[in-house]
Amino acid sequence: MTNLAASQTVAKKPSTLKTSLMMIINPIGAMKRQLEKVNWKLTLLVPAGAFGLLFFQTGLDMTGEIGLFAIGLSLIGLLYGGIGVLGVAYICALVAMGKNSEIKK
C-alpha cells in the first residue's frame, strides 16, 4: 500500500519525444518550464567559469608559467564573468521593463 501511495505522488517525467515536440510547437513555453527548475544563481557559474578560464589562459600565455599573475587574472575573470554578466542582465531587464511600460500606454 505504501509503494502505491509513493508512486502516485511522484510526478511523471515527460518522454523525450513529447519534450521534443513541445520544443517545436511551443518553444517559449517549453523553455520557461525547464528554466523554472533552475536556480538563477547557478546559471552564473557558466559565464564566470568561462571568463575565469579565458583570463587564466591569457595569464599563462603572457608569463609561460602558473604563477601569481595567472591566478590573479583568473580571479579577475571569475569576478568579471559573474558580476559583469549579472550587471548586463540587470541593465537589459531595466530596458525591457521600460519598453514594456511604454507599449502598454
Secondary structure, DSSP 8 states (H G I E B T S, - for coil): -HHHHHHHHS-----HHHHHHHHHH-HHHHHHHHHTTS-HHHHTHHHHHHHHHHHHHHHHHHHSS-SHHHHHHHHHHHHIIIIIHHHHHHHHHHHHHHHHHHHH-
